[in-house]
Amino acid sequence: MPRTWYNAITDVPGIRVGHMTDTEAMTGCTVILCPEQGAVGGVDQRGGAPGTRETDLLRPMHTVQRAHAVLLSGGSAFGLDAASGVVRWLEERDIGFDTRLAKVPIVPAAILFDLGMGSADVRPDAAMGYAACEAANDGPVAEGSVGVGTGCRVGAILGPGRASKSGVGTASANLGGGLIVGALVAVNAFGDVVDPRTGEILAGARALRGEGFADTLETMKGFIGKTILRFADRGNTVIGVVATNARLTKEEANKVAQMAHDGVARAIRPAHTMLDGDTLFCLATGEKGADVNLVGAYAAEVVAQAIVRAVTTIPEGFSLPDHESPLMSPESLPPESSAPLAQEPDGRLPSDP
């Protein structure tokens, strides 16, 4: 009997996903569980402000070849504690890297900053990580404001009060011959999410005056944008996992993680800034022979699709907590008829070097 197609990372045989959500504190975590024997792992980190665990061992020239799960969590660095719950859950099932003395579960993790969305003193912990494992299954994957996506928002240049709600999304592609690539991505980006085909902004910084979006890229080069960038919020990131049933070496898994970042650049504008912690993992379960170029190319495609779904699955009218910054409020702007603030002929501020 053919498997049901979910357009999700769980379309990759053996991959399971579990969410744990705290709607009151606006945070949560998501675990991606591998088959019992693990999956060859890779990672590529592009942003300037990451928060990660167990990423060095995924790189080439390191002994461990396989990961047993990946955890994506809110809660900033505090949220890395949730990985301990995943480790405990796996240990109880005798899953891990065999050291002869004990089987040690390999659980890389990445976090995003959502402390300003709800209760800053409530973050994902080991109990939430364990509960996410208990909830994991290989069926449809909930998207939007759930799990690691609970406290996500995009378009941070004008402050949290002008951002748009986002979350977590997933997508997959069947490459023929039983070869599958899927992705799950949590989107908490500084930039705007755009339609990769048209460039239309789907979610992002909302205009200070009137309706619509401010367009982060355009805002950055203006006087307000250049000023804001000097003290802009660094609590932004895109974190996610690409999974495939391709047979990859560790070096190839790292290459797929690298190529998958092209999907981030297609769907987020701008991407990979010093204000983001963009990190993508790759998990290869090894069932099908495949060309790494094909897998990497489609990894970028499903990452871009997952990012779009992370914002399009948010219900219309879903509002962020009310924390308008006075500095970025419409009332703080000069009247429409006011003369623009002085800039140099090349667009620099007078105080720029």
Secondary structure as UniProt FT lines:
FT   HELIX           9..11
FT   TURN            13..14
FT   STRAND          16..22
FT   TURN            23..26
FT   STRAND          27..33
FT   TURN            36..37
FT   STRAND          39..45
FT   STRAND          52..53
FT   HELIX           56..58
FT   TURN            60..61
FT   STRAND          66..67
FT   STRAND          69..73
FT   HELIX           76..81
FT   HELIX           82..92
FT   TURN            93..94
FT   STRAND          97..98
FT   STRAND          103..104
FT   STRAND          109..111
FT   TURN            115..117
FT   TURN            120..121
FT   HELIX           126..135
FT   HELIX           147..149
FT   TURN            150..151
FT   STRAND          153..154
FT   TURN            157..158
FT   HELIX           160..162
FT   STRAND          164..165
FT   STRAND          168..174
FT   TURN            177..178
FT   STRAND          180..188
FT   STRAND          192..194
FT   TURN            196..198
FT   STRAND          201..203
FT   HELIX           216..220
FT   HELIX           223..228
FT   TURN            229..230
FT   STRAND          236..246
FT   HELIX           250..267
FT   STRAND          268..269
FT   TURN            274..275
FT   STRAND          279..288
FT   HELIX           292..312
FT   TURN            316..317
FT   HELIX           326..328
FT   HELIX           330..332
FT   TURN            336..337
FT   TURN            345..346
FT   TURN            350..351
//
